[in-house]
């Protein structure tokens, strides 16, 4: 009887010691100034807002760019440029949600030269010739805006079901 108890105790101990932890297969979503795509986080720590109508209060195109490169820099940067651009028609940037987003582009590992983002991996783009890069749903939520700071988050869904999420909170130029 004692041998049977010993065998049972040893069997249970071996069973528990041989079990491994279950690993979470969901990608870890990071937060902060950047975007998440396929389980990777891409930093965008600079924001720029351009209103194309500075003459009167008529609606015009307003664009917001989030990047890890300042577009006014004079020297090019080859590779490692993360970039999120979106534009909409309006008179100014106000709190609220823009959906669907009419113009957008998200790239990673791009190049920068002469105020232009070149090459890189296009994750999504509103006018991409590859339908697989055009979002099937899109939204940007501007949570707050002041004279020099903006707080926003965004979500885009690709046709393959991949969801790109991101946020930015900080100053802008």
Residue frames as a rotation matrix with the C-alpha (Angstrom) as fourth column:
UNK 1
0.562 0.827 0.000 0.00
0.827 -0.562 0.000 0.00
0.000 0.000 -1.000 0.00
UNK 2
0.445 -0.478 -0.757 2.83
0.144 -0.796 0.588 2.39
-0.884 -0.371 -0.285 0.86
UNK 3
-0.645 -0.690 0.330 4.47
0.401 0.062 0.914 1.62
-0.651 0.721 0.236 -2.47
UNK 4
-0.112 0.707 0.698 1.22
0.982 -0.027 0.185 2.41
0.149 0.707 -0.691 -4.27
UNK 5
0.803 0.371 -0.467 0.91
0.489 -0.858 0.158 5.77
-0.342 -0.355 -0.870 -2.46
UNK 6
-0.005 -0.907 -0.420 4.55
0.088 -0.419 0.904 6.55
-0.996 -0.032 0.082 -3.29
UNK 7
-0.647 -0.181 0.741 4.00
0.706 0.224 0.672 5.72
-0.287 0.958 -0.017 -6.96
UNK 8
0.367 0.861 0.352 0.88
0.918 -0.397 0.015 7.91
0.153 0.317 -0.936 -7.09
UNK 9
0.711 -0.160 -0.685 2.67
0.228 -0.869 0.440 10.85
-0.665 -0.469 -0.581 -5.40
UNK 10
-0.377 -0.926 -0.035 5.68
0.175 -0.109 0.979 10.50
-0.910 0.363 0.203 -7.71
UNK 11
-0.388 0.321 0.864 3.42
0.920 0.201 0.338 10.25
-0.065 0.926 -0.373 -10.78
UNK 12
0.720 0.693 -0.038 1.57
0.693 -0.721 -0.012 13.42
-0.035 -0.018 -0.999 -9.80
UNK 13
0.411 -0.654 -0.635 4.87
0.062 -0.675 0.735 15.24
-0.909 -0.341 -0.237 -9.13
UNK 14
-0.631 -0.640 0.439 6.24
0.447 0.162 0.880 14.20
-0.634 0.751 0.184 -12.53
UNK 15
0.018 0.743 0.669 3.00
0.997 -0.059 0.039 15.22
0.068 0.666 -0.742 -14.22
UNK 16
0.864 0.340 -0.371 3.06
0.408 -0.905 0.121 18.73
-0.294 -0.256 -0.921 -12.70
UNK 17
0.150 -0.888 -0.434 6.76
-0.026 -0.442 0.896 19.25
-0.988 -0.123 -0.090 -13.31
UNK 18
-0.599 -0.399 0.694 6.49
0.615 0.325 0.719 18.24
-0.512 0.857 0.051 -16.98
UNK 19
0.473 0.821 0.321 3.71
0.867 -0.367 -0.338 20.70
-0.159 0.438 -0.885 -17.78
UNK 20
-0.722 -0.668 0.182 4.80
0.691 -0.711 0.133 23.87
0.040 0.222 0.974 -19.49
UNK 21
-0.424 0.546 -0.722 3.17
0.108 -0.762 -0.639 27.26
-0.899 -0.349 0.264 -19.26
UNK 22
0.316 0.589 0.744 0.59
0.897 0.070 -0.436 28.08
-0.309 0.805 -0.506 -21.86
UNK 23
-0.759 -0.607 -0.236 1.89
0.467 -0.759 0.454 30.77
-0.455 0.234 0.859 -24.12
UNK 24
0.253 0.829 -0.498 -0.39
0.157 -0.543 -0.825 33.58
-0.955 0.131 -0.268 -25.20
UNK 25
-0.259 -0.341 0.904 -0.56
0.905 0.241 0.350 33.63
-0.337 0.909 0.246 -28.99
UNK 26
0.797 0.560 0.228 -2.08
0.603 -0.765 -0.229 37.11
0.046 0.319 -0.947 -29.14
UNK 27
-0.139 -0.875 0.464 0.46
0.669 -0.428 -0.608 39.81
0.731 0.226 0.644 -30.01
UNK 28
-0.126 0.003 -0.992 1.27
0.890 -0.441 -0.114 42.27
-0.438 -0.897 0.053 -27.27
UNK 29
0.443 0.349 0.826 -0.26
0.689 -0.722 -0.064 45.63
0.574 0.598 -0.560 -28.14
UNK 30
-0.517 -0.661 -0.544 2.02
0.848 -0.484 -0.216 48.45
-0.120 -0.573 0.811 -27.12
UNK 31
0.706 0.705 0.066 0.73
0.708 -0.705 -0.044 51.90
0.015 0.078 -0.997 -26.44
UNK 32
-0.052 -0.697 -0.715 2.34
0.394 -0.672 0.627 55.28
-0.918 -0.249 0.310 -26.78
UNK 33
0.352 0.126 -0.927 3.20
-0.621 -0.710 -0.332 57.36
-0.700 0.693 -0.172 -29.78
UNK 34
-0.784 -0.578 -0.228 3.19
-0.551 0.478 0.684 54.85
-0.286 0.662 -0.693 -32.59
UNK 35
0.295 0.889 -0.350 1.25
-0.954 0.293 -0.061 52.10
0.048 0.352 0.935 -34.29
UNK 36
-0.289 -0.255 0.923 0.91
-0.421 0.900 0.117 48.33
-0.860 -0.354 -0.367 -33.99
UNK 37
0.439 0.380 -0.814 1.01
-0.898 0.223 -0.380 46.09
0.037 0.898 0.439 -37.05
UNK 38
0.595 -0.106 -0.796 1.38
-0.196 0.942 -0.272 42.30
0.779 0.318 0.540 -37.12
UNK 39
0.816 -0.177 -0.550 2.62
0.558 0.488 0.671 42.18
0.150 -0.854 0.498 -33.55
UNK 40
-0.323 -0.946 -0.003 5.30
0.929 -0.317 -0.190 44.87
0.179 -0.065 0.982 -34.03
UNK 41
0.624 0.447 -0.641 5.27
0.604 -0.796 0.033 48.43
-0.495 -0.407 -0.767 -32.67
UNK 42
-0.122 -0.603 0.788 6.45
0.904 -0.395 -0.163 51.33
0.410 0.693 0.593 -34.83
UNK 43
-0.138 -0.021 -0.990 7.30
0.750 -0.656 -0.090 54.57
-0.647 -0.755 0.106 -33.05
UNK 44
-0.064 0.109 0.992 6.03
0.711 -0.693 0.122 57.91
0.700 0.713 -0.033 -34.40
UNK 45
-0.043 -0.069 -0.997 7.10
0.967 -0.254 -0.024 60.58
-0.251 -0.965 0.077 -31.93
UNK 46
-0.866 -0.203 -0.457 6.59
0.099 -0.966 0.240 63.73
-0.490 0.163 0.856 -34.03
UNK 47
0.026 0.940 0.339 3.33
0.884 0.136 -0.447 65.28
-0.467 0.312 -0.828 -35.25
UNK 48
-0.919 -0.286 -0.270 2.69
0.099 -0.833 0.545 67.88
-0.381 0.474 0.794 -37.95
UNK 49
0.088 0.987 0.131 -0.58
0.716 0.028 -0.698 69.53
-0.692 0.156 -0.704 -38.97
UNK 50
-0.935 -0.344 -0.089 -1.06
0.173 -0.659 0.732 71.38
-0.310 0.669 0.676 -42.26
UNK 51
0.205 0.972 -0.116 -4.15
0.434 -0.197 -0.879 73.37
-0.877 0.130 -0.462 -43.20
UNK 52
-0.466 -0.437 0.769 -4.11
0.857 -0.006 0.515 74.02
-0.220 0.899 0.378 -46.94
UNK 53
0.183 0.541 0.821 -6.37
0.582 -0.732 0.352 77.10
0.792 0.414 -0.449 -46.62
UNK 54
-0.341 -0.362 -0.868 -4.87
0.921 -0.314 -0.231 79.84
-0.189 -0.878 0.440 -44.47
UNK 55
-0.884 -0.001 0.467 -6.65
0.220 -0.883 0.415 82.70
0.411 0.470 0.781 -46.26
UNK 56
-0.324 0.846 0.423 -10.25
-0.808 -0.480 0.342 82.36
0.493 -0.230 0.839 -45.10
UNK 57
-0.518 0.191 0.834 -12.54
-0.656 0.537 -0.530 80.04
-0.549 -0.822 -0.153 -43.16
UNK 58
0.389 0.607 -0.692 -13.66
-0.906 0.386 -0.171 77.95
0.163 0.694 0.701 -46.15
UNK 59
0.714 -0.118 0.690 -13.32
-0.195 0.913 0.357 74.17
-0.672 -0.390 0.630 -45.82
UNK 60
0.403 -0.657 -0.637 -10.12
-0.838 0.016 -0.546 72.77
0.369 0.753 -0.544 -47.28
UNK 61
0.577 -0.298 -0.760 -7.84
0.224 0.953 -0.203 69.79
0.785 -0.054 0.617 -46.96
UNK 62
0.450 -0.484 0.751 -6.20
-0.889 -0.327 0.322 69.40
0.089 -0.812 -0.577 -43.55
UNK 63
0.485 -0.345 -0.803 -3.49
-0.025 0.913 -0.408 66.81
0.874 0.218 0.435 -43.15
UNK 64
0.651 -0.344 0.677 -1.89
-0.733 -0.051 0.679 65.32
-0.199 -0.938 -0.285 -40.06
UNK 65
0.403 -0.633 -0.661 1.41
-0.230 0.630 -0.742 63.46
0.886 0.451 0.108 -40.25
UNK 66
0.783 -0.299 0.546 2.89
-0.501 0.218 0.838 61.33
-0.369 -0.929 0.021 -37.49
UNK 67
0.714 -0.613 -0.339 6.47
-0.021 0.466 -0.885 60.20
0.700 0.639 0.320 -38.05
UNK 68
0.716 -0.595 -0.364 9.75
0.568 0.194 0.800 59.42
-0.406 -0.780 0.477 -36.39
UNK 69
-0.451 -0.817 0.360 11.41
0.886 -0.362 0.290 61.95
-0.106 0.450 0.887 -38.74
UNK 70
0.045 0.392 -0.919 10.94
0.217 -0.902 -0.374 65.71
-0.975 -0.183 -0.126 -38.86
UNK 71
0.495 0.196 0.846 9.90
0.832 0.175 -0.527 66.61
-0.252 0.965 -0.076 -42.45
UNK 72
0.985 -0.170 0.025 11.77
-0.155 -0.943 -0.295 69.93
0.073 0.286 -0.955 -42.22
UNK 73
0.388 -0.902 0.189 15.12
0.064 0.231 0.971 68.18
-0.919 -0.365 0.148 -41.72
UNK 74
0.498 -0.249 -0.830 17.56
-0.796 -0.511 -0.325 68.92
-0.343 0.823 -0.453 -44.52
UNK 75
-0.615 -0.768 -0.178 19.45
-0.782 0.563 0.268 65.64
-0.106 0.303 -0.947 -44.63
UNK 76
0.159 0.698 -0.699 17.84
-0.694 0.582 0.424 62.50
0.703 0.417 0.576 -46.02
UNK 77
-0.278 -0.181 0.944 17.26
-0.798 0.590 -0.122 59.41
-0.534 -0.787 -0.308 -43.91
UNK 78
-0.242 0.110 -0.964 17.47
-0.758 0.599 0.258 56.05
0.606 0.793 -0.061 -45.64
UNK 79
-0.286 0.243 -0.927 15.39
0.278 0.947 0.163 53.35
0.917 -0.211 -0.338 -44.01
UNK 80
-0.597 0.072 -0.799 13.77
0.788 0.238 -0.568 53.08
0.149 -0.969 -0.198 -40.60
UNK 81
-0.916 0.386 0.114 11.24
-0.394 -0.918 -0.057 55.85
0.082 -0.097 0.992 -41.23
UNK 82
-0.569 0.818 -0.078 7.79
0.804 0.535 -0.261 55.14
-0.172 -0.211 -0.962 -39.78
UNK 83
-0.976 0.202 -0.082 4.99
-0.218 -0.903 0.370 57.28
0.001 0.379 0.926 -41.18
UNK 84
-0.342 0.937 0.070 1.25
0.892 0.347 -0.290 57.75
-0.296 -0.037 -0.954 -40.70
UNK 85
-0.985 0.084 -0.150 -0.59
-0.134 -0.923 0.360 60.33
-0.108 0.375 0.921 -42.79
UNK 86
-0.286 0.923 0.258 -4.25
0.942 0.321 -0.103 61.16
-0.178 0.213 -0.961 -42.99
UNK 87
-0.997 0.031 -0.067 -6.22
-0.046 -0.968 0.245 64.05
-0.057 0.248 0.967 -44.47
UNK 88
-0.226 0.974 0.019 -9.80
0.941 0.223 -0.255 65.24
-0.252 -0.040 -0.967 -44.38
UNK 89
-0.375 0.238 0.896 -11.88
0.431 -0.811 0.396 68.20
0.821 0.535 0.202 -45.52
UNK 90
0.307 0.507 -0.806 -12.57
0.951 -0.135 0.277 70.79
0.031 -0.852 -0.523 -42.81
UNK 91
0.714 -0.045 0.699 -12.15
0.056 -0.991 -0.120 74.33
0.698 0.125 -0.705 -41.56
UNK 92
-0.035 -0.777 0.628 -9.98
-0.908 -0.238 -0.344 73.35
0.416 -0.583 -0.698 -38.57
UNK 93
-0.510 -0.196 -0.837 -9.00
0.093 0.955 -0.281 70.36
0.855 -0.222 -0.469 -36.46
UNK 94
-0.064 0.570 0.820 -11.58
-0.922 -0.349 0.170 69.69
0.383 -0.744 0.547 -33.77
UNK 95
-0.744 -0.111 0.658 -12.31
-0.484 0.769 -0.418 66.90
-0.460 -0.630 -0.626 -31.29
UNK 96
0.400 0.915 -0.044 -14.32
-0.759 0.304 -0.575 64.06
-0.513 0.264 0.817 -32.75
UNK 97
-0.139 -0.365 0.920 -14.15
0.145 0.912 0.384 60.93
-0.980 0.187 -0.074 -34.88
UNK 98
-0.067 0.029 -0.997 -13.41
-0.949 -0.310 0.055 60.85
-0.308 0.950 0.048 -38.60
UNK 99
-0.664 -0.108 0.740 -14.80
0.015 0.987 0.157 57.72
-0.747 0.115 -0.655 -40.22
UNK 100
0.649 -0.708 0.279 -14.25
0.743 0.669 -0.029 56.63
-0.166 0.226 0.960 -42.86
UNK 101
0.141 -0.713 -0.687 -10.93
0.043 -0.688 0.724 58.42
-0.989 -0.131 -0.067 -43.28
UNK 102
0.909 0.381 -0.166 -10.84
-0.134 -0.110 -0.985 59.75
-0.394 0.918 -0.049 -46.88
UNK 103
0.575 -0.792 -0.206 -7.04
-0.331 0.005 -0.944 59.90
0.748 0.611 -0.259 -47.34
UNK 104
0.755 -0.359 0.549 -4.47
-0.505 0.217 0.835 57.85
-0.419 -0.908 -0.018 -45.45
UNK 105
0.513 -0.656 -0.554 -1.11
-0.231 0.516 -0.825 56.13
0.827 0.551 0.113 -45.72
UNK 106
0.746 -0.389 0.541 0.87
-0.522 0.162 0.837 54.06
-0.413 -0.907 -0.082 -43.24
UNK 107
0.647 -0.628 -0.433 4.42
-0.164 0.440 -0.883 52.99
0.745 0.642 0.181 -44.08
UNK 108
0.822 -0.518 0.234 7.29
-0.194 0.131 0.972 51.43
-0.535 -0.845 0.007 -42.18
UNK 109
0.072 -0.933 0.354 10.99
0.498 0.341 0.798 51.20
-0.864 0.118 0.489 -43.00
UNK 110
0.818 0.268 0.508 10.60
0.575 -0.390 -0.719 53.99
0.006 0.881 -0.473 -45.56
UNK 111
-0.396 -0.913 0.103 13.12
0.918 -0.396 0.024 56.56
0.019 0.104 0.994 -46.79
UNK 112
0.671 0.543 -0.504 12.91
0.558 -0.818 -0.140 60.34
-0.488 -0.187 -0.852 -46.39
UNK 113
-0.557 -0.824 0.104 14.32
0.731 -0.426 0.533 62.94
-0.395 0.373 0.839 -48.78
UNK 114
-0.971 0.089 0.221 13.28
0.045 -0.842 0.537 66.45
0.233 0.531 0.814 -49.85
UNK 115
-0.594 0.765 0.249 10.11
-0.731 -0.384 -0.565 66.50
-0.336 -0.517 0.787 -47.71
UNK 116
0.221 0.672 -0.707 8.96
-0.862 0.473 0.180 63.19
0.455 0.570 0.684 -49.26
UNK 117
0.023 -0.116 0.993 8.45
-0.595 0.797 0.107 59.72
-0.804 -0.593 -0.050 -47.86
UNK 118
0.082 -0.124 -0.989 9.74
-0.961 0.254 -0.111 57.17
0.265 0.959 -0.099 -50.36
UNK 119
-0.364 -0.295 -0.884 9.72
-0.345 0.924 -0.166 53.39
0.865 0.245 -0.438 -50.75
UNK 120
-0.750 0.032 0.660 9.40
-0.644 0.192 -0.741 51.30
-0.150 -0.981 -0.124 -47.60
UNK 121
-0.854 0.515 -0.069 6.65
0.506 0.854 0.122 48.85
0.122 0.069 -0.990 -46.79
UNK 122
-0.617 0.743 0.259 3.20
-0.641 -0.666 0.382 50.27
0.456 0.070 0.887 -47.52
UNK 123
-0.936 0.332 0.117 0.92
0.141 0.659 -0.739 48.84
-0.322 -0.675 -0.664 -44.88
UNK 124
0.097 0.955 0.279 -2.18
0.893 0.039 -0.448 50.67
-0.439 0.292 -0.850 -46.11
UNK 125
-0.865 -0.266 -0.425 -2.86
0.071 -0.905 0.420 53.55
-0.496 0.333 0.802 -48.49
UNK 126
-0.041 0.983 -0.179 -6.17
-0.124 -0.182 -0.975 54.97
-0.991 -0.018 0.130 -49.70
UNK 127
0.668 0.294 -0.683 -5.20
-0.658 -0.195 -0.727 55.00
-0.347 0.936 0.063 -53.39
UNK 128
-0.376 -0.844 0.382 -2.93
-0.551 0.535 0.640 51.96
-0.745 0.030 -0.667 -53.56
UNK 129
-0.163 0.303 -0.939 -3.21
-0.942 0.237 0.239 49.98
0.295 0.923 0.247 -56.81
UNK 130
-0.774 -0.076 -0.629 -3.09
0.062 0.979 -0.194 46.79
0.630 -0.189 -0.753 -54.70
UNK 131
0.167 0.955 0.246 -6.60
-0.344 -0.177 0.922 46.36
0.924 -0.239 0.299 -53.31
UNK 132
0.380 -0.057 -0.923 -5.12
0.677 0.697 0.235 44.37
0.630 -0.714 0.304 -50.42
UNK 133
-0.659 -0.681 -0.318 -3.59
0.730 -0.480 -0.487 47.63
0.179 -0.553 0.814 -49.10
UNK 134
-0.563 0.549 0.618 -6.84
-0.289 -0.831 0.475 49.63
0.775 0.089 0.626 -49.06
UNK 135
-0.966 0.171 0.194 -8.58
-0.162 0.181 -0.970 49.72
-0.201 -0.968 -0.148 -45.67
UNK 136
-0.511 0.856 -0.079 -12.06
0.487 0.364 0.794 48.22
0.709 0.367 -0.603 -45.44
UNK 137
0.732 0.664 -0.150 -12.73
0.563 -0.467 0.682 50.29
0.383 -0.583 -0.716 -42.32
UNK 138
-0.431 -0.888 0.162 -10.97
0.677 -0.437 -0.592 53.30
0.596 -0.146 0.789 -40.86
UNK 139
0.777 0.620 0.107 -11.36
0.416 -0.634 0.652 55.77
0.472 -0.462 -0.751 -38.04
UNK 140
-0.552 -0.828 0.098 -9.34
0.485 -0.415 -0.770 58.49
0.678 -0.377 0.631 -36.35
UNK 141
0.603 0.714 -0.357 -10.52
0.699 -0.256 0.668 59.75
0.385 -0.652 -0.653 -32.98
UNK 142
-0.416 -0.654 0.632 -9.18
0.181 -0.741 -0.647 63.20
0.891 -0.155 0.426 -32.05
UNK 143
0.090 0.431 -0.898 -9.65
0.928 0.291 0.233 63.17
0.361 -0.854 -0.374 -28.28
UNK 144
0.660 0.111 -0.743 -8.26
0.448 -0.852 0.271 66.66
-0.603 -0.512 -0.612 -27.66
UNK 145
0.065 -0.623 0.779 -6.52
0.901 -0.299 -0.313 69.47
0.428 0.723 0.542 -29.52
UNK 146
0.581 0.020 -0.814 -4.99
0.474 -0.821 0.319 72.71
-0.661 -0.571 -0.486 -28.27
UNK 147
0.857 -0.245 -0.454 -2.79
-0.454 -0.778 -0.435 75.37
-0.246 0.579 -0.777 -29.80
UNK 148
0.033 -0.931 -0.365 0.26
-0.968 0.061 -0.245 73.09
0.250 0.361 -0.898 -29.66
UNK 149
-0.803 -0.292 0.519 -0.83
-0.456 0.862 -0.220 69.62
-0.383 -0.413 -0.826 -28.45
UNK 150
0.037 0.809 -0.587 -2.97
-0.906 0.275 0.322 66.84
0.422 0.519 0.743 -29.87
UNK 151
-0.641 -0.087 0.763 -4.23
-0.478 0.823 -0.307 63.54
-0.601 -0.561 -0.569 -28.50
UNK 152
0.231 0.713 -0.662 -5.58
-0.973 0.174 -0.153 61.03
0.006 0.680 0.734 -31.01
UNK 153
-0.452 -0.350 0.821 -5.91
-0.254 0.932 0.258 57.35
-0.855 -0.092 -0.510 -31.72
UNK 154
-0.027 0.379 -0.925 -6.70
-0.997 -0.082 -0.004 55.45
-0.078 0.922 0.380 -34.89
UNK 155
-0.253 -0.003 0.967 -7.71
-0.115 0.993 -0.027 52.06
-0.961 -0.118 -0.252 -36.21
UNK 156
-0.015 0.178 -0.984 -7.62
-0.996 -0.088 -0.001 50.70
-0.086 0.980 0.178 -39.76
UNK 157
0.172 0.115 0.978 -8.64
-0.178 0.980 -0.084 47.24
-0.969 -0.159 0.189 -40.94
UNK 158
-0.630 -0.468 -0.620 -7.09
-0.716 0.040 0.697 45.68
-0.301 0.883 -0.360 -44.04
UNK 159
0.231 0.749 -0.621 -9.01
-0.909 0.394 0.138 43.27
0.347 0.532 0.772 -46.32
UNK 160
-0.237 -0.395 -0.888 -6.99
-0.101 0.919 -0.381 40.35
0.966 -0.001 -0.258 -44.87
UNK 161
0.662 0.613 -0.431 -8.45
0.385 0.216 0.897 41.15
0.643 -0.760 -0.093 -41.42
UNK 162
-0.300 -0.841 -0.451 -5.23
0.911 -0.111 -0.398 42.64
0.285 -0.530 0.799 -40.05
UNK 163
0.817 0.575 0.052 -6.00
0.507 -0.758 0.410 45.59
0.275 -0.309 -0.910 -37.75
UNK 164
-0.378 -0.896 0.233 -3.56
0.669 -0.438 -0.601 48.49
0.640 -0.071 0.765 -37.43
UNK 165
0.773 0.588 -0.239 -4.02
0.581 -0.504 0.639 50.52
0.255 -0.633 -0.731 -34.25
UNK 166
-0.354 -0.933 0.064 -2.09
0.793 -0.335 -0.509 53.50
0.497 -0.129 0.858 -32.99
UNK 167
0.767 0.549 -0.332 -2.06
0.641 -0.645 0.416 56.65
0.015 -0.532 -0.847 -30.98
UNK 168
-0.371 -0.833 0.411 -0.23
0.647 -0.549 -0.529 59.91
0.666 0.069 0.742 -30.47
UNK 169
0.821 0.509 -0.257 -0.33
0.547 -0.575 0.608 62.31
0.161 -0.640 -0.751 -27.55
UNK 170
-0.078 -0.880 -0.469 2.01
0.831 -0.317 0.456 65.28
-0.550 -0.355 0.756 -27.51
UNK 171
-0.001 -0.017 -1.000 3.04
-0.167 -0.986 0.017 68.47
-0.986 0.167 -0.002 -29.24
UNK 172
0.342 0.079 0.937 2.73
0.872 0.345 -0.347 69.19
-0.351 0.935 0.049 -32.94
UNK 173
-0.652 -0.541 -0.531 4.15
0.211 -0.802 0.559 71.69
-0.728 0.253 0.637 -35.38
